[in-house]
Amino acid sequence: MKEAFKELTTKPEPLFAIGFMLFPLLALICAALGLWMIITGQVIGGIIVLFTITQAFALGAFWAINRRSRLLSEE
């Protein structure tokens, strides 16, 4: 499993898919879920979803984009 993850982070194509497509979409879905939870009365759970899970996906997208740009600049 470690070798597969290592190989995934050394190629720019998977990082493009993760950074520009997958993680931003998951962050958007989690943000909508968190807002829906707050609107429906589950305030604590909604805040937790908004401030932890959504931010984790957003930071993961920034990491993948930066990693991809570093890989492309080395080539």
Phi, psi and omega in degrees: 000321179295322180294321180295318178293321178297318179292324179295324183272002178253002178244137182287334183294311177295327178293327175297313181296320180289313188283326184256345183238302191288303184295319176297324178294317178295324177294320179295317178296317179293325177294318178296320178297316179297317178294320178297320179296320179294318181295322183277001173107355178266072190293313183297313179296321179295319178294320178297315179296317182295317188268348179247298186292315180298317180292327177296317178292322179294316178293326176297322177294316178298321178298313182295321179294316179294320178297319179296317181293325176293321179295320180289328179286336178285333183282000000 
